Amino acid sequence: MEVRGKILGGIAGMILFDLLGFPLGGLWGFFVGATLGHWFFDRQKDQAISERDFRAYRRRQGEFLYHVFSLCAKMAKSDAPINRDEVNLMERLIRQQFRLSDKGRQHAIRVWNEAKESATPFEQYAQAFYRDFARERHSVLNMMDLLFATAASDGRLHAREEELLLRAAGIFHISRLQFDRIKHRYFQPPPRQQARWSPLDPHYAILGANPGESLDTIKQKFRKLAMKWHPDKLTAQGASPEAIRHAKEKFQQINEAYEKIVESRKEV
């Protein structure tokens, strides 16, 4: 399949929609631009394209969708059990965004459920995606937009979600300026002075803190969260095994985040 016009049109559409500030603008812009580019530039050449090339193109689309539903599932599961808003987003992606057939929908749901239940960490899924699509920058930015859409589906940004978004930005080599531009479409405006991405950003996000706060202030936030998520406290309250397991993970993340921040302050 001749795809030069489709790719060029898709990139142009992605840039235009992104500049206009539409949520999921990069993804919508790419699909709209790709359709127009194919219509005006590629249509006359399609007859000369082999069936093998067409299958390769479809296979590439399938690979992208596999990563989409895997990473979005891990994002949806990160803060708590998956809720109805996040399931509705998945259905919109299947029916409206990607227009999958019933067979494609079944496959997408299977990928989503497998990733949701997998013990493989989010970072490993993100690294696998970047290995496959590092050279397709529009796909990388579209994935970042989809992850933000998943985090925003319930109307607020949880600390664990922001941590994973920052980790994804680091893996995808997305600048802090671009990160904040995407974030602005779903949440609060970006700060006036843009900082570079730092490996400590996810740890500050876990504690609900920022690098400008004193260590005493951060320590107070750490103690408050540690008390809230201490597994012994939930056990004494008769919480379910699933809730206790989740609390243990959160408690470990909180301790690790605080230790990393303390270590970084000692080095200064």
C-alpha positions as CSV (number, residue, x, y, z in Angstrom):
1,M,0.0,0.0,0.0
2,E,1.3,3.5,-0.9
3,V,1.5,5.3,2.4
4,R,3.7,8.3,1.7
5,G,0.8,10.7,1.4
6,K,-0.9,9.1,4.3
7,I,2.1,9.5,6.6
8,L,2.9,13.1,5.5
9,G,-0.8,14.1,5.8
10,G,-1.0,12.4,9.1
11,I,2.0,14.2,10.6
12,A,0.7,17.6,9.3
13,G,-2.7,16.9,10.8
14,M,-1.2,15.8,14.1
15,I,0.8,19.0,14.4
16,L,-2.2,21.2,13.5
17,F,-4.6,19.5,15.9
18,D,-2.0,19.5,18.6
19,L,-1.3,23.2,18.2
20,L,-5.1,23.8,18.4
21,G,-5.1,22.1,21.9
22,F,-7.6,19.4,21.2
23,P,-7.6,16.5,23.8
24,L,-6.2,13.5,21.9
25,G,-5.5,16.1,19.2
26,G,-2.4,14.4,18.0
27,L,-4.2,11.1,17.4
28,W,-7.3,12.6,15.8
29,G,-5.1,14.9,13.7
30,F,-3.0,12.0,12.5
31,F,-6.0,10.0,11.4
32,V,-7.8,12.9,9.7
33,G,-4.6,14.0,8.0
34,A,-3.7,10.5,7.0
35,T,-7.1,10.1,5.3
36,L,-6.8,13.3,3.4
37,G,-3.2,12.5,2.4
38,H,-4.2,9.1,1.2
39,W,-7.1,10.5,-0.8
40,F,-5.1,13.2,-2.6
41,F,-1.7,11.6,-3.0
42,D,-1.8,7.8,-2.6
43,R,-5.1,6.8,-4.2
44,Q,-3.8,6.6,-7.7
45,K,-0.9,4.4,-6.7
46,D,-2.7,1.8,-4.7
47,Q,-3.3,-0.5,-7.6
48,A,0.4,-1.1,-7.9
49,I,0.9,-2.1,-4.2
50,S,1.2,-5.7,-3.4
51,E,-1.0,-7.6,-0.9
52,R,2.1,-8.4,1.1
53,D,2.8,-4.7,1.7
54,F,-0.9,-4.2,2.7
55,R,-0.6,-7.0,5.3
56,A,2.6,-5.5,6.6
57,Y,0.9,-2.2,7.1
58,R,-2.1,-3.8,8.9
59,R,0.3,-5.8,11.0
60,R,2.0,-2.6,12.1
61,Q,-1.3,-1.1,13.1
62,G,-2.1,-4.2,15.1
63,E,1.3,-3.8,16.9
64,F,0.5,-0.2,17.9
65,L,-3.0,-1.2,19.1
66,Y,-1.5,-4.0,21.2
67,H,0.7,-1.5,23.0
68,V,-2.1,1.0,23.4
69,F,-4.5,-1.4,25.2
70,S,-1.6,-2.9,27.3
71,L,-0.2,0.4,28.5
72,C,-3.7,2.0,29.0
73,A,-4.7,-1.0,31.1
74,K,-1.6,-0.7,33.3
75,M,-2.3,3.0,33.7
76,A,-6.0,2.4,34.6
77,K,-5.0,-0.2,37.2
78,S,-2.2,1.9,38.8
79,D,-4.2,4.0,41.3
80,A,-6.9,1.5,42.3
81,P,-9.2,-1.1,40.8
82,I,-10.3,-0.1,37.3
83,N,-13.6,1.9,37.4
84,R,-16.5,2.4,35.0
85,D,-15.0,5.7,33.6
86,E,-11.8,3.9,32.5
87,V,-13.8,1.0,31.0
88,N,-15.9,3.5,29.1
89,L,-12.8,5.1,27.7
90,M,-11.6,1.8,26.5
91,E,-14.9,1.2,24.7
92,R,-14.7,4.6,23.1
93,L,-11.2,3.9,21.8
94,I,-12.4,0.6,20.4
95,R,-15.7,1.8,18.8
96,Q,-15.0,5.5,17.9
97,Q,-11.2,6.1,17.8
98,F,-10.0,2.9,16.1
99,R,-13.3,1.6,14.8
100,L,-12.5,-2.0,15.5
101,S,-14.6,-4.9,14.3
102,D,-16.3,-7.3,16.7
103,K,-13.3,-9.6,16.3
104,G,-10.9,-6.7,16.8
105,R,-12.8,-5.6,19.9
106,Q,-12.5,-9.1,21.4
107,H,-8.8,-9.1,20.8
108,A,-8.4,-5.6,22.3
109,I,-10.3,-6.7,25.5
110,R,-8.2,-9.8,25.8
111,V,-5.0,-7.7,25.6
112,W,-6.4,-5.2,28.1
113,N,-7.3,-8.0,30.6
114,E,-4.0,-9.8,30.3
115,A,-2.0,-6.6,30.9
116,K,-4.3,-5.6,33.8
117,E,-3.7,-8.9,35.6
118,S,0.0,-9.2,34.7
119,A,2.6,-8.6,37.4
120,T,4.9,-7.1,34.7
121,P,5.6,-3.5,35.7
122,F,4.3,-0.5,33.6
123,E,7.9,0.5,32.8
124,Q,8.6,-2.8,31.0
125,Y,5.5,-2.3,28.8
126,A,6.6,1.3,28.1
127,Q,10.1,0.2,27.1
128,A,8.8,-2.5,24.8
129,F,6.6,0.0,23.0
130,Y,9.4,2.5,22.6
131,R,11.7,-0.2,21.2
132,D,9.1,-0.9,18.6
133,F,8.1,2.7,17.7
134,A,11.0,4.9,18.7
135,R,11.5,6.0,15.1
136,E,7.8,6.9,14.7
137,R,7.7,10.1,16.7
138,H,4.0,10.7,16.0
139,S,3.1,7.3,17.4
140,V,5.1,8.0,20.6
141,L,3.4,11.3,21.1
142,N,0.0,9.7,20.4
143,M,0.7,7.1,23.0
144,M,1.6,9.8,25.6
145,D,-1.7,11.5,24.8
146,L,-3.6,8.3,25.2
147,L,-2.0,7.6,28.6
148,F,-3.0,11.1,29.7
149,A,-6.6,10.5,28.5
150,T,-6.7,7.3,30.6
151,A,-5.4,9.1,33.7
152,A,-8.0,11.9,33.2
153,S,-11.0,9.6,32.5
154,D,-12.2,9.8,36.1
155,G,-11.7,13.6,36.2
156,R,-8.6,13.8,38.4
157,L,-4.9,13.0,38.4
158,H,-3.8,10.6,41.1
159,A,-0.2,10.7,42.4
160,R,0.5,7.2,41.1
161,E,-0.8,8.0,37.7
162,E,1.4,11.1,37.5
163,E,4.3,9.1,38.6
164,L,3.8,6.6,35.7
165,L,3.2,9.4,33.2
166,L,6.5,11.0,34.2
167,R,8.2,7.6,33.9
168,A,6.7,7.2,30.5
169,A,8.0,10.6,29.4
170,G,11.5,9.7,30.5
171,I,11.4,6.4,28.6
172,F,9.8,8.0,25.5
173,H,12.4,10.9,25.6
174,I,9.6,13.5,25.8
175,S,10.7,16.9,27.0
176,R,9.2,18.5,30.1
177,L,7.8,21.3,27.9
178,Q,6.0,18.8,25.7
179,F,4.8,16.8,28.7
180,D,3.3,19.9,30.3
181,R,1.6,20.9,27.0
182,I,-0.2,17.5,26.9
183,K,-1.0,17.7,30.6
184,H,-2.5,21.2,30.1
185,R,-5.1,19.8,27.7
186,Y,-6.4,17.5,30.5
187,F,-5.5,19.2,33.8
188,Q,-4.1,22.5,35.1
189,P,-2.0,24.9,33.1
190,P,1.8,24.3,33.0
191,P,4.0,26.4,35.2
192,R,5.5,29.5,33.7
193,Q,9.1,28.3,34.0
194,Q,9.6,24.9,32.5
195,A,12.0,22.6,34.2
196,R,13.8,19.7,32.6
197,W,12.6,16.2,33.3
198,S,14.3,14.7,36.3
199,P,14.4,11.1,37.6
200,L,13.2,12.5,40.9
201,D,9.9,13.8,39.5
202,P,8.0,10.5,39.9
203,H,9.1,10.4,43.6
204,Y,7.9,13.9,44.3
205,A,4.6,13.0,42.6
206,I,4.1,10.0,44.9
207,L,4.4,12.2,48.0
208,G,2.3,15.0,46.5
209,A,5.3,17.3,46.9
210,N,7.5,19.4,44.6
211,P,11.3,20.2,44.5
212,G,10.8,23.7,45.8
213,E,9.5,22.5,49.2
214,S,11.7,22.1,52.3
215,L,12.7,18.7,53.5
216,D,10.7,19.2,56.7
217,T,7.5,19.9,54.6
218,I,8.2,16.8,52.5
219,K,8.8,14.7,55.6
220,Q,5.4,15.8,57.0
221,K,3.7,14.7,53.8
222,F,5.6,11.4,53.8
223,R,4.5,10.7,57.4
224,K,0.9,11.4,56.6
225,L,0.8,9.1,53.6
226,A,2.8,6.4,55.4
227,M,0.2,6.4,58.2
228,K,-2.6,6.2,55.8
229,W,-1.2,3.3,53.8
230,H,0.4,1.3,56.6
231,P,-0.6,-2.4,56.0
232,D,-0.9,-3.1,59.7
233,K,-3.5,-0.4,60.0
234,L,-5.7,-1.8,57.2
235,T,-5.2,-5.3,58.7
236,A,-6.5,-4.1,62.0
237,Q,-9.5,-2.6,60.3
238,G,-10.4,-5.9,58.7
239,A,-9.6,-4.9,55.1
240,S,-9.7,-7.4,52.3
241,P,-6.5,-9.3,51.1
242,E,-6.6,-7.3,47.8
243,A,-6.8,-4.0,49.7
244,I,-3.9,-5.1,52.0
245,R,-1.8,-6.1,49.0
246,H,-2.5,-2.7,47.4
247,A,-1.6,-1.0,50.6
248,K,1.7,-2.8,50.9
249,E,2.7,-1.7,47.4
250,K,1.7,1.9,48.1
251,F,3.6,1.8,51.4
252,Q,6.7,0.5,49.7
253,Q,6.5,3.2,47.0
254,I,6.0,6.0,49.6
255,N,9.1,4.8,51.6
256,E,11.2,4.5,48.4
257,A,10.2,7.9,47.2
258,Y,11.1,9.6,50.5
259,E,14.4,7.8,50.7
260,K,15.4,8.8,47.1
261,I,14.5,12.5,47.9
262,V,16.5,12.5,51.1
263,E,19.5,11.0,49.4
264,S,19.4,13.6,46.7
265,R,19.2,16.4,49.2
266,K,22.3,15.0,51.0
267,E,24.3,15.1,47.7
268,V,23.7,18.8,47.2
